[in-house]
Amino acid sequence: MNIQSVGIMSPGDMGHAVGRALGAADLEVIACLKERSERTRSLAASAGICEVADLETLARQADVILSILVPSEAASAAEAMANAIRNTGSSPVFVDCNAIAPSTANQICETITKAGGRFIDGGIIGGPPGPNEITRLYVSGPNDRLLQELDGHGIAVRQLGGQVGRASGIKMCYASLTKGAAALNTAALLTAQSLGLSDELHQELEESQTARLQSMQSIRGLSAKAFRWVGEMEEIAKTYAEAGVTSHFHEGAADVFRTIAESEIGHERPETIDQSRTLAETIRLLARGPRKP
């Protein structure tokens, strides 16, 4: 397959960075920005992503479409693209790169293939691609080899072969540890704050859990991510349940991220985070409850 044009749905924090990396490899990168926020439009422009008028144009022009959205929008985005594929009679490769359960990936696969598109199950691990970050894109399913051309262009494409759901599955397992740990750390600090034991817990962690205390510093930036991670934790809970493992850990993690997203700092985004705010100040703000309407 000769990939010349890549469509991005949607160029948010991760999507625009992936688009920039692919554009730097002399690929045409396009996106439909209809009804997207001004922030998304700004990110797309900064990454050199070209706007097309509608999803039908995206379906016709893109050889590959990367769906990179919040998990709660993955299925509806696939439905919209399936309609565009039917309307145009095109057959792009649609890669669902979202943090979704394997069963959700299979449902989206059916949606795309019934419309005439070709489907690849994808799972992104790592931060947005950049000078010091190589993002791993795991892919699986019968068509996974079609994406190998993108390997090395800011992303490392790792084929898992086999059935649709394997790439989503590894993403779910990985994120259940990393983001699940962030939720547990936040819950512990919020509980200590409520009990009036923040200083005492901090001192104990300094003495016996210095690595964990250091990792807790990442909580300072969760205000910009939590709104995306609620749905991700729900998809992980679904994955665990379908594997015969308790879903309660990550149902609870979803609650923690929902608390952060609804807090008075939950509106922050990477470019607007107060970088001077300490961990202790962050926890105090989160403990104050939802932001006022």
GIMOPE-V19666 format. One record per residue. PHI is phi as a letter, one per 40 degrees, with the letter a starting at -180 (999 if undefined). BURIAL is # if it has 16 or more other C-alpha atoms within 10 Angstrom, else .. D_FIRST is the distance of its C-alpha to the first C-alpha in whole Angstrom. Layout:
# GIMOPE-V19666
PHI,BURIAL,D_FIRST  PHI,BURIAL,D_FIRST
This chain:
# GIMOPE-V19666
999,.,0  b,.,4  c,.,6  b,.,9  b,#,12  b,#,13  c,#,16  b,#,18  b,#,21  b,#,23  c,#,24  c,#,27  d,#,28  c,#,25  d,#,22  c,#,24  c,#,24  c,#,20  c,#,19  c,#,21  c,#,20  c,#,16  c,#,18  c,.,20  c,.,16  g,.,16  c,#,14  c,#,15  b,#,17  b,#,19  a,#,21  c,#,23  b,#,27  d,.,29  g,.,32  c,.,31  c,.,33  c,.,34  c,.,33  c,#,30  c,#,30  c,.,31  c,#,29  c,#,26  c,.,28  c,.,29  c,#,25  g,#,24  c,#,22  c,.,22  c,#,24  b,#,23  c,.,26  a,.,25  c,#,22  c,#,21  c,#,20  c,#,18  c,#,16  c,#,16  c,#,15  c,#,13  c,#,9  b,#,10  b,#,14  b,#,16  c,#,19  b,#,22  b,#,25  c,#,29  d,#,28  c,#,31  b,.,29  c,#,25  c,#,26  c,.,28  c,#,24  c,#,22  c,.,25  c,.,25  c,#,21  c,#,21  c,#,24  c,#,22  c,#,19  c,#,22  c,.,23  b,.,20  g,.,19  c,#,15  a,#,13  c,#,11  c,#,10  b,#,14  b,#,15  c,#,18  b,#,20  c,#,23  c,#,26  b,#,27  c,#,28  d,#,26  c,#,28  c,#,27  c,#,23  c,#,24  c,.,25  c,#,23  d,#,20  c,#,22  d,#,23  c,#,19  c,#,18  c,.,21  c,#,20  h,#,17  c,#,15  b,#,13  b,#,14  b,#,14  c,#,17  b,#,18  a,#,21  c,#,22  b,#,25  h,.,26  c,.,27  d,#,25  c,#,23  a,.,26  d,.,27  b,.,29  a,.,27  b,#,23  c,#,22  c,#,21  b,#,18  c,#,18  b,#,16  a,#,17  h,#,16  d,.,14  b,#,11  c,#,12  c,#,9  c,#,6  c,#,8  c,.,9  d,.,8  c,#,11  c,.,13  g,.,16  c,#,16  g,#,19  b,#,18  b,#,18  c,#,15  b,#,17  c,#,16  b,#,19  g,#,17  g,.,20  c,#,21  d,#,20  h,#,23  c,#,23  c,#,21  c,#,23  c,#,26  c,#,26  c,#,26  c,#,29  c,.,31  c,.,30  c,#,31  c,#,34  c,.,36  c,.,35  c,#,35  c,#,38  c,#,40  c,#,40  c,#,41  c,#,44  d,#,45  c,#,46  c,#,48  c,.,50  c,#,51  c,#,51  c,.,54  c,#,55  c,#,56  c,.,57  c,.,60  g,.,61  b,.,59  c,#,57  c,.,59  c,.,60  c,.,56  d,#,55  c,.,58  c,.,57  c,.,53  c,.,54  c,.,56  b,.,54  a,.,50  c,.,50  c,.,46  c,.,46  c,#,48  c,.,45  c,.,42  c,#,44  c,#,44  c,.,41  c,#,42  d,#,43  b,#,40  c,#,39  c,#,41  c,#,37  b,#,35  d,#,37  c,#,37  c,#,33  c,#,34  d,#,36  c,#,34  c,#,32  c,#,35  c,#,35  c,#,32  c,#,33  d,#,36  c,#,35  c,#,32  c,#,36  c,.,37  c,.,35  c,.,35  g,.,39  b,.,40  d,.,42  c,#,40  c,.,43  d,#,42  c,#,39  c,#,41  c,#,43  c,#,41  c,#,40  c,#,43  c,#,44  c,#,41  c,#,42  d,#,45  c,#,44  c,#,42  c,#,45  c,#,47  c,#,48  b,#,46  c,#,43  c,#,42  c,#,41  b,#,37  d,.,36  c,.,37  b,.,41  c,#,42  c,.,45  c,.,44  c,.,48  c,.,49  c,.,50  c,#,49  c,#,52  c,.,52  c,#,49  c,#,50  c,#,53  c,#,51  c,#,49  c,#,52  c,.,54  g,.,52  c,#,50  c,.,50  c,.,53  c,.,51
